[in-house]
Amino acid sequence: MTIKLFKMKKRHHPLTRNPFFDPAHARHHSQERKPHRHPFKGGSRREGGIPMRLGRKLRSEDLQLLLLALLAEAPAHGYELITRLEALSQGFYKPSPGMIYPALTYLEEAEYATVNQEGSRKLYALTEAGHHTLDQQRELANQLKATLISMGKRMAEWQDTFYTEGDPAHEGHTEYFQARKALKEALHQKKGCSPEQEKALIALLKKTTQDILDI
């Protein structure tokens, strides 16, 4: 849940908060285009921290930068970009069309990408300005891709621990699977607990593990 606090003394153009913002480019467009509301606003990052939220949603500017990186590899349709991000993260992150297409529209309007209509689909390709912007933020783009890959691997390892081929869950033992899922969710809810609680959990898990082995 996001809580917005409104305390505004003056209005700022939303594009100025975007990491792709170029003042000269913005002035050029302000003379040629009518003002329009832009769906994306930039955000701050803690220095040295992971440049994305620890969840299944990316900030809009992070998604835009990832799309630039993917389009630099090869032109693609919107759905192809969704599947490429899903494959990159081993299924951990799969953006919805409602996230991808507004981001692609922004890249097109900012002249970072061109669009060619192919029947009912649109093929997106990077422009020279898009390549230049990506080059300026290549390190961050690589960090974002590395984070997606890492989180995908961690999720795959976690799933392998709790769900493997040939286990009773595949044979219709739904109670067994539900109990195992409940344990997984309970451990997730205890993430960030106090040191005392963590010690108690470790002791309980060790005992439970031994009890399982003794069955």
ZAMILO-94195 format. One line per 8 residues: number of its first residue (from 1); their letters; for each residue x, y, z of C-alpha. Coordinates in nm, 4 decimals. Layout:
<recs>
NUM) a) X Y Z ~ ... $
</recs>
This chain:
<recs>
1) mtiklfkm) 0.0000 0.0000 0.0000 ~ 0.1359 0.3387 -0.0987 ~ 0.0625 0.6419 0.1187 ~ 0.0932 0.9768 -0.0532 ~ 0.1590 1.2887 0.1490 ~ 0.0596 1.6098 -0.0227 ~ 0.2537 1.9184 0.0790 ~ 0.3188 2.1146 -0.2348 $
9) kkrhhplt) 0.4315 2.4757 -0.2526 ~ 0.4813 2.4827 -0.6273 ~ 0.4179 2.2552 -0.9221 ~ 0.6988 2.0794 -1.1047 ~ 0.6826 1.9253 -1.4469 ~ 0.6673 1.5474 -1.3859 ~ 0.9283 1.4735 -1.6508 ~ 1.1905 1.6554 -1.4460 $
17) rnpffdpa) 1.1716 1.3733 -1.1952 ~ 1.2433 1.1110 -1.4591 ~ 1.6039 0.9873 -1.4878 ~ 1.5754 1.0155 -1.8674 ~ 1.4923 1.3875 -1.8456 ~ 1.6868 1.6165 -2.0763 ~ 1.5982 1.9873 -2.0289 ~ 1.6895 2.0773 -2.3863 $
25) harhhsqe) 1.4860 1.7863 -2.5177 ~ 1.1903 1.8898 -2.3025 ~ 1.2040 2.2496 -2.4256 ~ 1.2091 2.1232 -2.7843 ~ 0.8977 1.9144 -2.7290 ~ 0.7171 2.1857 -2.5378 ~ 0.7294 2.3965 -2.8546 ~ 0.6015 2.1200 -3.0830 $
33) rkphrhpf) 0.3524 1.9286 -2.8707 ~ 0.0600 2.0110 -2.6541 ~ 0.1139 1.9568 -2.2824 ~ 0.0103 1.6114 -2.1643 ~ 0.0073 1.4286 -1.8393 ~ 0.2833 1.1752 -1.8104 ~ 0.2108 0.8563 -1.6151 ~ 0.5598 0.8113 -1.4810 $
41) kggsrreg) 0.7446 0.9961 -1.2089 ~ 1.0947 0.9203 -1.0976 ~ 1.1952 0.8178 -0.7503 ~ 1.5015 0.8231 -0.5306 ~ 1.7317 0.5329 -0.4615 ~ 1.9356 0.4759 -0.1522 ~ 2.3003 0.4956 -0.2472 ~ 2.4560 0.1531 -0.2631 $
49) gipmrlgr) 2.1223 -0.0237 -0.2325 ~ 1.9479 -0.2574 -0.4719 ~ 1.8091 -0.0352 -0.7492 ~ 1.4599 -0.1852 -0.7396 ~ 1.1948 -0.2772 -0.4899 ~ 1.2216 -0.6178 -0.3289 ~ 0.8965 -0.7346 -0.4769 ~ 0.7346 -0.8231 -0.8048 $
57) klrsedlq) 0.6883 -0.4634 -0.9134 ~ 0.9507 -0.2361 -1.0610 ~ 0.9391 0.1382 -1.0385 ~ 0.8293 0.2892 -1.3691 ~ 1.1689 0.4433 -1.4458 ~ 1.3431 0.1114 -1.3744 ~ 1.1101 -0.0676 -1.6148 ~ 1.1720 0.1975 -1.8807 $
65) llllalla) 1.5473 0.1504 -1.8473 ~ 1.5162 -0.2283 -1.8661 ~ 1.3094 -0.1938 -2.1824 ~ 1.5814 0.0235 -2.3349 ~ 1.8358 -0.2472 -2.2541 ~ 1.6209 -0.5217 -2.4074 ~ 1.5454 -0.3188 -2.7201 ~ 1.9179 -0.2521 -2.7595 $
73) eapahgye) 1.9617 -0.6288 -2.7956 ~ 1.6895 -0.6605 -3.0603 ~ 1.3660 -0.4900 -3.1701 ~ 1.0607 -0.6525 -3.0148 ~ 0.6850 -0.6466 -2.9766 ~ 0.5329 -0.5646 -2.6393 ~ 0.4416 -0.9253 -2.5623 ~ 0.7939 -1.0394 -2.6530 $
81) litrleal) 0.9368 -0.7937 -2.4010 ~ 0.7046 -0.9342 -2.1343 ~ 0.8216 -1.2895 -2.2035 ~ 1.1877 -1.1838 -2.2157 ~ 1.1626 -1.0219 -1.8726 ~ 0.9840 -1.3298 -1.7416 ~ 1.2560 -1.5575 -1.8824 ~ 1.5327 -1.3327 -1.7478 $
89) sqgfykps) 1.3933 -1.3682 -1.3945 ~ 1.2913 -1.7358 -1.4297 ~ 0.9269 -1.6410 -1.3905 ~ 0.9779 -1.4226 -1.0835 ~ 0.8897 -1.0987 -1.2619 ~ 0.6279 -1.0847 -1.5372 ~ 0.5013 -0.7315 -1.6000 ~ 0.1418 -0.6929 -1.7083 $
97) pgmiypal) 0.0433 -0.5329 -2.0395 ~ -0.0852 -0.2441 -1.8281 ~ 0.2750 -0.1802 -1.7189 ~ 0.4595 -0.2556 -2.0440 ~ 0.2577 -0.0592 -2.2970 ~ 0.2437 0.2741 -2.1081 ~ 0.6213 0.2445 -2.0580 ~ 0.6699 0.1795 -2.4300 $
105) tyleeaey) 0.4425 0.4729 -2.5121 ~ 0.6655 0.6945 -2.2987 ~ 0.9790 0.5727 -2.4794 ~ 0.8114 0.6469 -2.8119 ~ 0.6974 0.9963 -2.7074 ~ 1.0427 1.0760 -2.5693 ~ 1.1880 0.9591 -2.9036 ~ 1.3929 0.6844 -2.7419 $
113) atvnqegs) 1.2137 0.4205 -2.9510 ~ 1.0438 0.3994 -3.2887 ~ 0.7299 0.1996 -3.3644 ~ 0.6477 0.0096 -3.6827 ~ 0.2984 -0.1320 -3.7238 ~ 0.2992 -0.4985 -3.8265 ~ -0.0619 -0.5966 -3.8710 ~ -0.2246 -0.5696 -3.5305 $
121) rklyalte) 0.1109 -0.5582 -3.3503 ~ 0.3697 -0.2873 -3.2993 ~ 0.7424 -0.3497 -3.3347 ~ 0.9570 -0.1294 -3.1106 ~ 1.3190 -0.0440 -3.1907 ~ 1.5726 0.1793 -3.0198 ~ 1.6620 0.5178 -3.1691 ~ 2.0001 0.6891 -3.1556 $
129) aghhtldq) 1.8720 0.8957 -2.8622 ~ 1.7630 0.5755 -2.6906 ~ 2.1080 0.4217 -2.7341 ~ 2.2680 0.7391 -2.5993 ~ 2.0412 0.7421 -2.2927 ~ 2.1102 0.3746 -2.2284 ~ 2.4862 0.4305 -2.2572 ~ 2.4623 0.7037 -1.9936 $
137) qrelanql) 2.2901 0.4630 -1.7533 ~ 2.4477 0.1347 -1.8622 ~ 2.5759 0.0523 -1.5139 ~ 2.2319 0.0901 -1.3595 ~ 2.0712 -0.1113 -1.6401 ~ 2.3194 -0.3927 -1.5784 ~ 2.2458 -0.3786 -1.2044 ~ 1.8730 -0.4082 -1.2703 $
145) katlismg) 1.9199 -0.7077 -1.4986 ~ 2.1562 -0.8723 -1.2508 ~ 1.9047 -0.8181 -0.9709 ~ 1.6250 -0.9797 -1.1718 ~ 1.8473 -1.2762 -1.2545 ~ 1.9556 -1.3141 -0.8909 ~ 1.6022 -1.2914 -0.7541 ~ 1.4839 -1.5428 -1.0121 $
153) krmaewqd) 1.7538 -1.7888 -0.9073 ~ 1.6710 -1.7428 -0.5397 ~ 1.3018 -1.7996 -0.6044 ~ 1.3773 -2.1107 -0.8115 ~ 1.5950 -2.2521 -0.5326 ~ 1.3225 -2.1779 -0.2778 ~ 1.0588 -2.3476 -0.4920 ~ 1.2834 -2.6502 -0.5420 $
161) tfytegdp) 1.3023 -2.6843 -0.1643 ~ 0.9268 -2.6929 -0.1241 ~ 0.8009 -2.8306 -0.4548 ~ 0.9780 -3.0936 -0.6652 ~ 0.8725 -3.3355 -0.9362 ~ 0.7511 -3.6698 -0.8079 ~ 0.6645 -3.5508 -0.4582 ~ 0.3298 -3.6379 -0.2958 $
169) aheghtey) 0.1790 -3.3034 -0.3982 ~ 0.1830 -3.4248 -0.7588 ~ -0.0045 -3.7392 -0.6625 ~ -0.3114 -3.5636 -0.5263 ~ -0.2020 -3.5294 -0.1624 ~ -0.3397 -3.1778 -0.1354 ~ -0.3315 -3.1677 0.2461 ~ 0.0412 -3.2404 0.2402 $
177) fqarkalk) 0.1023 -2.9664 -0.0149 ~ -0.1179 -2.7167 0.1704 ~ 0.0622 -2.7852 0.4984 ~ 0.3982 -2.7328 0.3316 ~ 0.2739 -2.4128 0.1679 ~ 0.1453 -2.2865 0.5039 ~ 0.4905 -2.3451 0.6565 ~ 0.6528 -2.1519 0.3738 $
185) ealhqkkg) 0.4143 -1.8588 0.4216 ~ 0.4633 -1.8612 0.7988 ~ 0.8415 -1.8413 0.7587 ~ 0.8015 -1.5582 0.5095 ~ 0.5858 -1.3633 0.7557 ~ 0.8562 -1.3976 1.0207 ~ 1.1150 -1.2328 0.7991 ~ 1.2741 -0.9452 0.9895 $
193) cspeqeka) 1.1776 -1.0779 1.3313 ~ 1.3731 -0.9975 1.6484 ~ 1.6940 -1.1871 1.7376 ~ 1.5102 -1.3692 2.0168 ~ 1.2351 -1.4796 1.7803 ~ 1.4917 -1.5870 1.5234 ~ 1.6676 -1.8087 1.7791 ~ 1.3348 -1.9662 1.8739 $
201) liallkkt) 1.2539 -2.0286 1.5073 ~ 1.5926 -2.1890 1.4443 ~ 1.5486 -2.4223 1.7399 ~ 1.1970 -2.5127 1.6269 ~ 1.3058 -2.5772 1.2685 ~ 1.5940 -2.7984 1.3816 ~ 1.3618 -3.0003 1.6032 ~ 1.0980 -3.0263 1.3297 $
209) tqdildi) 1.3587 -3.1367 1.0768 ~ 1.4766 -3.4140 1.3074 ~ 1.1169 -3.5186 1.3807 ~ 1.0522 -3.5484 1.0065 ~ 1.3636 -3.7590 0.9578 ~ 1.2575 -3.9859 1.2446 ~ 0.9210 -4.0692 1.0858 $
</recs>
